[in-house]
Amino acid sequence: MRIAVLGTGGIGGYFGGRLAMAGHDVTFLARGAHLEAIREHGLVVTSVAGDFTVQPAQATDDIGSIGPVDVVLLAVKTWQLPPVLAALPTLVGPDTAVVTTQNGVEAPDQVAAAVGRAAVLPGIAKLFVHIEAPGRITHVGGPGSLVVDEWSATPGVPSERVTRLRQALVDSGAASPAPEDIWAELWSKMLFVVPFGSLGAALDATIGELRTQPPRRALLEDAMREVEALARARGIRLPDRVVAGTMAFVDDQPADGTTTLQRDLLEGRPSELDAWTGAVVRLASGSDVDVPLHRLLLEVLTARHPGSVIG
């Protein structure tokens, strides 16, 4: 397949790198020192699932130079979406699949407004991965999976393009399990990353510190229940014991894990606070659901890191 990876950060670098190593025609969008390092030394991925280097790697900072592709792996952060969405139609042909990987639940609609709902495959990346240095990606744990499906999928009957993409991911050494309900999966991930990210940032705590200290663990569970209540109010069919299941997942993750939201806020970089905690507060206000813990976290983090909040 011909694949464009828009955003060669942790997620785009990891999955795009594996697909390139498997023989697919992958072009990476990157900028600055990261782009130069990829061009000079290849894309270097250090992973608990096996290290590899894509060399030579096709990399550019010009979306317009890529042309129509089979798959767009949209891996930029939410605050980076507007300029990318403006150029996205140049990559999209009649059968192109645009895979959204953004945390939160608003990106699929934003992408659909640019290229049409039929092109969008909502996706969920599950792994702990980050840029270690220019041209270098580090994958430290998590399932290493990319879940994708059609917007309005028939349960158990994947489309041809979804089947092809899932198989390509599996053949590359990643995982791509079929979801029962892609929207329930998206909200389930939001229920994990938003409380973990905002609490981790507010308390400067790793996942291990959040789960092992009883007061912090209770706050984490309370924040998850707020997201659960919001999702159910919006008609999302979450599993019956979604909070308990998510806490079991938390207990199984590397103790030193943190989220990109936490790292970006604490290091003064632009962050996705508006698309994470802000989205919970924003959607709750229109759904007759109270989310006091998320309102508090949003206020505290916005006041503490005003230059990092993009939205």
PEBELLIN-V994063 format. One record per residue. N is the residue number from 1. SS is DSSP state (A for helix, B for strand, O for the rest). OMEGA is omega in radians with two decimals (* if undefined). D_LAST is the distance of its C-alpha to the last C-alpha in Angstrom with 2 decimals. Layout:
N/SS/OMEGA/D_LAST  N/SS/OMEGA/D_LAST
//
This chain:
1/O/3.02/33.97  2/B/-2.95/31.94  3/B/3.01/28.45  4/B/3.08/25.41  5/B/-3.12/23.09  6/B/-3.07/19.73  7/O/-3.09/18.40  8/O/3.00/21.38  9/O/-3.11/19.89  10/A/-3.07/21.50  11/A/-3.13/21.27  12/A/3.13/21.91  13/A/-3.10/24.54  14/A/-3.09/26.32  15/A/3.09/26.69  16/A/3.10/26.99  17/A/3.12/29.50  18/A/3.12/31.57  19/A/3.09/31.67  20/A/3.13/32.80  21/A/3.13/35.44  22/O/3.03/36.67  23/O/3.12/37.46  24/O/-3.12/34.64  25/B/-3.01/33.59  26/B/3.02/30.15  27/B/-3.09/28.15  28/B/3.00/25.34  29/B/3.13/22.47  30/O/-3.10/21.91  31/O/2.95/21.64  32/A/-3.09/23.42  33/A/3.13/25.65  34/A/3.12/24.63  35/A/-3.11/25.85  36/A/3.13/28.97  37/A/3.11/29.86  38/A/3.14/29.60  39/A/-3.05/31.77  40/A/-3.02/34.29  41/A/-3.04/34.61  42/O/3.07/33.02  43/B/-3.05/30.25  44/B/-3.13/31.55  45/B/3.02/30.60  46/B/-2.97/32.00  47/B/3.03/32.02  48/O/3.12/33.82  49/O/3.14/34.80  50/O/-3.12/36.42  51/O/3.05/35.49  52/B/3.10/35.42  53/B/3.05/34.74  54/B/-3.11/33.84  55/O/-0.04/36.02  56/O/3.09/36.00  57/O/3.06/32.42  58/B/-3.08/31.21  59/B/-3.11/28.07  60/B/2.99/26.40  61/O/-3.09/23.41  62/O/3.13/24.14  63/A/-3.07/22.95  64/A/-3.12/25.38  65/A/-3.01/28.29  66/O/-3.11/28.04  67/O/-3.08/29.08  68/O/-3.11/29.24  69/B/3.06/29.25  70/B/-3.09/30.15  71/B/2.94/27.04  72/B/3.02/23.52  73/B/-3.04/22.06  74/B/-2.98/18.32  75/O/3.04/17.36  76/O/3.08/14.35  77/O/-3.02/11.35  78/A/-3.11/8.51  79/A/3.09/6.35  80/A/-3.02/9.83  81/A/-2.99/10.56  82/A/-3.14/10.56  83/A/3.11/13.54  84/A/3.14/15.20  85/A/3.13/15.25  86/A/-3.11/16.87  87/A/-3.03/19.61  88/A/-3.11/19.98  89/A/3.14/22.78  90/A/-3.13/25.09  91/A/-2.92/25.34  92/B/3.01/26.02  93/B/-3.07/29.62  94/B/-3.07/31.30  95/B/-3.11/31.15  96/B/3.05/28.12  97/B/3.09/26.09  98/B/-3.08/22.38  99/B/3.07/21.59  100/B/3.13/18.08  101/O/-3.06/17.76  102/O/3.00/14.15  103/O/-3.02/14.09  104/O/-3.05/13.09  105/O/-3.04/14.52  106/O/-3.05/12.26  107/A/-3.13/12.69  108/A/3.11/16.32  109/A/-3.14/15.75  110/A/3.12/13.23  111/A/3.13/15.92  112/A/3.11/18.68  113/A/-3.11/17.50  114/A/-3.02/18.10  115/A/-3.13/21.32  116/O/-3.09/22.68  117/A/-3.08/22.83  118/A/-3.12/26.15  119/A/-2.94/24.74  120/B/2.94/22.21  121/B/3.06/23.39  122/B/-3.10/21.02  123/B/3.11/21.49  124/B/3.08/21.30  125/B/-3.13/21.99  126/B/3.10/23.84  127/B/3.01/24.69  128/B/-3.03/24.04  129/B/-3.13/23.58  130/B/3.02/22.10  131/B/3.13/22.84  132/B/-3.13/25.81  133/B/3.11/26.40  134/O/3.13/26.16  135/O/-3.05/27.69  136/B/3.13/28.10  137/B/3.11/26.47  138/B/3.10/27.56  139/B/-3.02/27.77  140/B/3.12/28.94  141/B/-3.05/29.25  142/B/-3.07/28.10  143/B/-3.09/29.48  144/B/-3.05/28.40  145/B/3.01/27.78  146/B/-3.12/25.72  147/B/-3.13/26.13  148/B/3.02/25.82  149/B/3.05/27.12  150/B/-3.11/27.18  151/O/3.11/24.85  152/O/-3.05/27.90  153/O/2.95/30.23  154/B/-3.08/33.79  155/O/3.08/34.35  156/O/-3.13/36.57  157/B/-3.11/36.74  158/O/3.08/34.28  159/O/-3.14/34.04  160/A/-3.09/35.75  161/A/3.08/32.62  162/A/3.10/31.19  163/A/-3.12/34.62  164/A/-3.12/34.78  165/A/3.11/31.41  166/A/-3.12/32.13  167/A/3.11/35.53  168/A/3.12/34.22  169/A/3.12/31.90  170/A/3.13/34.83  171/A/-3.13/37.17  172/O/-3.11/34.86  173/O/3.04/35.10  174/O/3.08/31.83  175/B/3.11/31.75  176/O/-3.12/30.53  177/O/3.12/31.83  178/O/3.12/31.85  179/O/3.00/29.76  180/O/-3.10/31.40  181/O/-3.04/28.21  182/A/-3.13/25.11  183/A/3.02/22.85  184/A/3.09/24.57  185/A/3.14/23.99  186/A/3.14/20.22  187/A/3.09/20.08  188/A/3.09/22.63  189/A/3.10/20.56  190/A/3.12/17.54  191/A/3.10/20.18  192/A/-2.94/21.06  193/A/-3.06/18.05  194/A/3.07/15.73  195/A/3.13/18.59  196/A/-3.10/19.92  197/A/-3.07/16.77  198/A/3.08/15.77  199/A/3.10/19.47  200/A/3.13/20.28  201/A/-3.11/17.78  202/A/-3.08/18.96  203/A/-3.05/22.56  204/O/-3.03/22.43  205/O/3.03/24.40  206/O/3.11/25.26  207/A/3.10/25.80  208/A/3.13/29.49  209/A/3.11/29.07  210/A/-3.02/27.00  211/A/-3.04/29.59  212/A/3.11/32.76  213/O/-2.98/32.28  214/A/-3.14/33.04  215/A/-3.14/30.79  216/A/3.10/27.75  217/A/3.13/28.80  218/A/3.09/29.11  219/A/3.13/25.59  220/A/3.12/24.31  221/A/3.13/26.42  222/A/3.13/25.34  223/A/3.08/21.63  224/A/-3.13/22.67  225/A/3.07/24.70  226/A/3.11/21.85  227/A/3.09/20.00  228/A/-3.14/23.44  229/A/3.13/24.05  230/A/-3.13/20.83  231/A/-3.12/21.65  232/A/3.10/25.22  233/A/-3.14/24.36  234/O/3.03/22.52  235/O/3.13/25.63  236/O/-3.08/24.75  237/O/3.11/28.03  238/O/3.05/27.32  239/O/-3.08/30.44  240/O/-3.09/32.50  241/O/-3.02/32.16  242/A/3.14/28.66  243/A/3.11/27.96  244/A/3.12/31.35  245/A/3.13/30.89  246/A/3.09/27.50  247/A/3.06/29.09  248/A/3.07/31.93  249/A/3.09/29.55  250/A/-3.09/28.04  251/A/-3.07/31.63  252/O/-3.08/32.34  253/O/3.11/29.62  254/O/-3.02/30.26  255/O/-3.09/30.33  256/O/-3.10/28.35  257/O/3.02/25.33  258/O/3.12/21.79  259/O/3.05/18.37  260/A/3.12/16.05  261/A/-3.13/13.49  262/A/-3.11/16.39  263/A/-3.12/17.57  264/A/3.14/14.40  265/A/-3.06/13.86  266/A/3.12/17.60  267/O/3.03/17.98  268/O/3.11/15.35  269/O/3.02/13.43  270/O/-3.04/9.73  271/B/3.11/8.90  272/O/-3.11/7.74  273/O/-3.13/8.07  274/O/-3.11/5.39  275/O/3.13/7.23  276/O/-3.10/10.38  277/A/3.11/11.37  278/A/3.12/8.76  279/A/3.10/10.03  280/A/-3.13/13.50  281/A/-3.10/13.30  282/A/-3.13/11.87  283/A/3.13/14.50  284/A/-3.11/17.12  285/A/3.12/17.02  286/O/-3.07/18.18  287/O/3.13/20.61  288/O/3.11/22.77  289/O/3.12/22.01  290/O/3.14/21.64  291/O/-3.02/19.61  292/A/-3.13/20.59  293/A/3.11/20.14  294/A/3.07/16.51  295/A/3.11/15.96  296/A/-3.13/17.83  297/A/3.13/16.08  298/A/-3.14/12.59  299/A/-3.12/14.27  300/A/-3.07/16.24  301/A/3.09/13.73  302/A/3.13/11.30  303/A/-3.08/14.57  304/A/-3.06/15.99  305/O/-3.03/13.32  306/A/-3.11/11.40  307/A/-3.09/11.26  308/A/-3.05/9.81  309/B/-3.13/6.57  310/O/3.11/3.77  311/O/*/0.00
//
